[in-house]
Each structure stands twice: as structure tokens, then as C-alpha cells.
Amino acid sequence: MDLRDFMRLVRRHWILIVASTLAGILVSGAASVLTKPTYTAETQLFVAIQSSGSAQDLQLGNNFSQARVQSYVKTVESPAVLQPAIDSLGLPVTAEELATHVKATTETSTVLINIAVSDTSAVQAAAMSQAVADSLIKVVDTLERPRTGGSSPVSLSVIKPAKAPLEPSAPSTKLNLLLGFLVGLALGVAASILRTTLDSRIRGEADLRQVTDTPLLGGISFDQDATKKPLLTQAAPQSPRAESFRQLRTNLQFANVSGQAQTVLLTSSVPGEGKSTTATNLAIALAHAGQSVCLVDADLRRPMVNEYLGLDRNAGLTTALVGAGDLNDLLQPWGSDNLYVLTSGQIPPNPSELLGSDEMKRLVQRLEQAFDTVIIDAPPLLPVTDAAVLSQHVGGVVLVVGSQKLRRHDLEKSLSALELVGANLLGVVLNRLPVKGPDAYAYSYYSHDEKTQSTALTPTKTLGRKKRTPDRDMGYSESVSDFEKTLMGGEEPAAKSFPAGRFRK
């Protein structure tokens, strides 16, 4: 994981990291408040050797003192030293219990002994430290006194008496808060890494690139109102969602710059990734750019295009495939642009056989002769084989990937299925992407009024009749760049009429 991946992880899971850090601070703060304060008093002793005073004697005495100091430090925690201190103060503890509160240390190459005693009372800590120091002086004098009689050659004296401390030595609130912050932050980052490792969902372009290098044609920003207003014409002209479809339209022309893929099939891996809305809005965007477009609902299991566009699906694709109706009469015009829709028709018992038939292949060829672009909405790849079968009759396939909906292994299966049938995969569209954050695909440059009222286009359900809608009159305007005009072959073509009998049987 490089720095860029780590920063993306932090931005994606910043709430978890912040919450864990705050929890660590709160726990450490609560522990500091609830813990009873402890005071530490310290007494310092000096070890000296009785000598005649010559330089050689002083040197020998100093070396002897340094060698003995370590033994005296160990002696401090012995019952021989602690029990007299307990008796002198009348403490209700044993020598073993008092030893846990006493700590004796010495500095290297010195003859100084520090005796520190901790207690919940500052006065009691000072008294205990002084009592232990006095007891050590007596014990050392007794131990070092010659058996033949006479005085001890070693003398210990107090050079720093114990005083009652004014500030508690524990708990250290600042240190605890710092430790709580670091521990909470570490746990938050660790939890984020673990969550990212275990989560195999496709969230953005970075996750997509871990599975495939297929060109990314565009990213569709998620809109809260998309469920109620799924169409491009129902969104504000400069909204991120509308701009995403215009970018998809341009990138699709790049991917199909040779013009071989006149018919484009849109599918997904599993249901619920937004392939139908993507296909419908892509067809609308292409029609707004001046192309003559035919949108075919080939999802013969769960058709949705007719519901989005408000059209009748009683007669449509299946009607044409079984020869029960003429294609000229089944196409339904929609909107003010040159957009025609072939709904699914009645749901058949054998969708895969119909979509893979020679009649379907001939129908696609007839549509390609009459329209600039044919957009086909196909079923998902993994539940059924309809899309894989139909992909052999079209010029190109676009795979819609739902952000936070699809998992990596499902995407791998879909790509393998398309590769197995030899489909021409033009690219991938990431749908339901967040507008902001580490997984956002694009940035919105133009601001727009979120309260802008956009009127939905509601064509009539009458077959064969085109209802002129107030699309352009209601203020919805979409500019086509000069570059897109060049990709489409020069100036923006005029809207084409669709006369009856255009198709040859």
C-alpha cells in the first residue's frame, strides 16, 4: 500500500478513524479522572567510607563505596529494612506489601542512593520514605560493623530529606490522553485496513483497476432524487448527474471512433446496478446531440425502459421477433429529439432463444440501417445468459458497474463471460458514484440552483404517434461541443424524420 492508497483509505474511513481516536481519548480521560491520585516522596542518601584521609585511601574508599552501593540498593526492599520502618510508623501492612510501594535506585559511578515511596497520601509517602531511609542506615551500620568490635567503616547519611509532594505522580493526565490518542488512532487505522481488506465491493476507479484495465467510459454521480426522477431531462442542466451522461456520451464516441460499433449493448453483472437508467439516459444524451437514436429494451425478464419513459410495452421487441407486428408500427417516438423506443413487448417463456435467434440479428441490422446509433438494454450477465448471447449480434458492449453494489469476483465472472463469447467490450461505466470523496469520478465546475424546477417529459402511450414535449421550451438546453460535432462527422445533423415504411422486410 503506497501513500496514495493510504490517503484514499483514510478519506474513505475517516469517520471510523475519528470515532476510534475520540473513543481512545475519552477512555484515557475517564481512567485519569477515576483513578485515585498517587504521591511519591523521595529521600537521597550518601555512602561514605571512613579512612585516614590520604589520597590512596580515599581512592580505595570510593571504589569500595561504589561496589557496595548496589548491594545496599537491593537491601532496601528486604524485610530487615522495611519491618523496622513499619513498626516505627505503625503501618497496617506487611513488609512484602510495603516493598511494592518502595523503589531504590542509584546513579552510575556515584555513591548516592535514592529511595522513593508511593502512597495515596502525600504526608504518608514522605514519612514512609524517611522511615525506610533511617532503617537502611541502621541496617548497613549493623551489617558492616566488624565482628571483632569497633565502628563500621561505612556510613550513610541523608543529604535530601523526604518532603510531602504537592503534585501527584500518577495518574499523568497529559500522558494518558496522549497514549489514548495514539492507541485510538492506531486501532482506527487498523480497523480501516481490515475493513478494506475484507470488503470486496467495487467502490471507485481504484477498486476497478484491481480487477481490469478495461477503459472507463464514465462515472455516473449518485443523486438522491434519481429514484423518483431517473431521467436525464428531469435533472438540472448543470447538475453532476447530467454532466456525467454528457461525458459518457463523448467518451463513448472516443471508444467507437472507428464507427464499427453502431449498436451498443448495455448490461451489468447483477440486477440493481442501474443499467436500464444508464441505457435510457445515454440514448437521451445522444439524441440531444443531434443523432437519430433507437433505444431497444431487450431485458425480456424485467423490462424497465417503458416505465421510465411512460410508454406501452404490450407490443414491442418480442412482437417483432415472432412476426406478429411490423417494426415500423412498433417503434414509439419519444421527446422532441430524434429518439425512438422499441419496448420489450410481452415477456416470453424463452428469452434466451429469442435474443439469440437469426431474427434478432436481422432486426439489429435493420435498425442500424435506419438510425445513427442503436442502444440496447440487456439483462444482467450472471443470472441469465441473455446478454452474452445477444452480445454476438451487436458492435460493442458497455458494462455498467454499480458502486458499492458489485463485488470484485462478480465483475471477474462477467468479464470472463464476455470474453468467452468474443464480445467487443468498449468499456465500463461506474454508476452510483458519490459526488465528493475519494471515490468520486469527476468534479462539478459549474454551480447550479438545486431548487431549479425541471419538468419531466411524459410522452403519450399511443403507438406510432410522436408527442412534442416542452423540453426546450421549459428551459432545458444542452450544448454540443465543437469537438463532439467533429466526432459525429462535422456539423450537428438536423433532426431526422422517421417515415412509415422505412424498413425493408
Buried (B, 14 or more C-beta within 10 A) or exposed (E): EEEEEEEBBBEBBBEBBEBBBBBBBEBBBEBBEEEEEBBBBBBBBBBBBEBEEEEEEEEEBBEBBBEBBEEBBEBBBEEBBBBBBBEBBEBEBEBEEBBEBBBBEBEEEEBBBBBBBBBEBBEBBBBBBBBBBBBBBEBBBEBBBEEEEEEBBBBBEBEBEBBBBEEBBBBEBEEBBEBBBBBBBBBBBEBBBEEBEEEBEBBBBBBBEEBBEBEBBBBBBBBEEBEEBBBBBBBBBBBBBBBBBBBBBBBBBEBBEEEEBBBBBBBBBBBEBBBBBBBBBBBBBBBBBBBBBBBBBBBBBEBBBBEBBBBBBEBBBBBBBBEEBBBBEBBBBBBBBBBBBBBBBBEBEEBBEBBBBEBBBEBBEBBBEBBBBBBBBBBBBBEBBBBBBBBBBBBBBBBBBBBBBBBBEBBEBBBEBBEEBEBBBBBBBBBBBBBEEBBBBBEBEEEBEEEEEBBBBEBBBEBEEBBEBEBBEBEBEBEBEEEBBEBBEEEBBEBBEBEEEBBEE
